[in-house]
Amino acid sequence: MKFVMYPYHIMSLGGYIVETDFPYRNVIVVNKTAEPIKFEIPVFHEHWLQETEELGLEVIPVRDEDNYLQMYKKAHAELQAYKAKIGVE
């Protein structure tokens, strides 16, 4: 299945991880481009991270010991700062 990530958006894929041996409990995806990007979900393997980055998306894996909310807020703040820098609302 494919999902379209809109320009300058951020999302969390925790509900789309289906493998029990996947080393991350969540993945934050950020699109800092002006184009919508289509990528595969659900997440089945670690190779998905590199494949998705190659499409132009920023991929932030979240481990069990990581603070998800802090990581999401940081990525969101960076996206907002980037949007302000380039003049996008």
C-alpha positions as CSV (number, residue, x, y, z in Angstrom):
1,M,0.0,0.0,0.0
2,K,1.2,3.5,-0.7
3,F,0.8,6.7,1.4
4,V,1.2,10.2,0.1
5,M,3.2,12.6,2.4
6,Y,2.2,16.2,1.7
7,P,4.8,18.9,1.3
8,Y,6.2,20.3,4.6
9,H,4.4,17.8,6.8
10,I,5.4,15.4,9.6
11,M,3.8,12.2,10.7
12,S,4.4,9.2,13.0
13,L,4.2,5.6,11.6
14,G,3.9,3.6,14.9
15,G,0.7,2.0,13.8
16,Y,2.1,1.0,10.5
17,I,5.0,-1.1,11.9
18,V,3.9,-4.8,11.6
19,E,7.0,-6.8,12.2
20,T,7.6,-7.9,15.8
21,D,11.4,-8.1,15.2
22,F,11.6,-4.6,13.8
23,P,14.2,-2.8,16.1
24,Y,12.2,0.4,16.5
25,R,8.9,1.1,18.2
26,N,8.0,4.1,16.0
27,V,9.3,6.0,13.0
28,I,8.8,9.8,12.5
29,V,8.7,10.9,8.8
30,V,9.3,14.5,7.7
31,N,8.8,15.9,4.2
32,K,10.8,19.1,3.8
33,T,10.2,19.3,0.1
34,A,7.7,21.3,-1.9
35,E,6.4,18.1,-3.6
36,P,4.1,15.3,-2.3
37,I,6.0,12.1,-1.9
38,K,4.5,8.6,-2.2
39,F,6.0,5.8,-0.1
40,E,5.2,2.3,1.0
41,I,3.4,1.4,4.2
42,P,3.3,-0.7,6.4
43,V,6.9,-1.0,7.6
44,F,8.2,-4.5,7.2
45,H,12.0,-4.4,7.5
46,E,14.9,-2.1,8.3
47,H,15.7,-1.6,4.6
48,W,12.5,0.5,4.5
49,L,14.3,3.3,6.3
50,Q,16.9,3.7,3.6
51,E,14.5,3.2,0.8
52,T,12.2,6.0,2.2
53,E,15.1,8.4,2.8
54,E,16.2,7.9,-0.9
55,L,12.8,9.3,-1.9
56,G,13.6,12.6,-0.2
57,L,12.0,12.1,3.2
58,E,13.7,12.5,6.5
59,V,13.3,9.3,8.6
60,I,13.8,9.3,12.4
61,P,13.6,5.9,14.0
62,V,12.5,5.8,17.6
63,R,13.9,3.0,19.9
64,D,12.2,1.7,23.1
65,E,14.6,3.8,25.3
66,D,14.0,7.0,23.3
67,N,11.6,9.8,24.3
68,Y,9.2,9.8,21.4
69,L,7.4,13.0,22.3
70,Q,10.7,14.9,22.7
71,M,11.9,13.6,19.3
72,Y,8.6,14.4,17.6
73,K,8.6,18.0,19.0
74,K,12.2,18.5,18.0
75,A,11.5,17.3,14.4
76,H,8.3,19.5,14.3
77,A,10.2,22.6,15.5
78,E,12.9,22.0,12.9
79,L,10.3,21.7,10.2
80,Q,8.6,24.9,11.3
81,A,11.9,26.7,11.4
82,Y,12.7,25.4,7.9
83,K,9.3,26.5,6.6
84,A,9.8,30.0,8.1
85,K,13.3,30.2,6.5
86,I,12.0,29.5,3.0
87,G,8.8,31.5,3.5
88,V,6.2,28.7,3.5
89,E,3.2,28.9,5.8
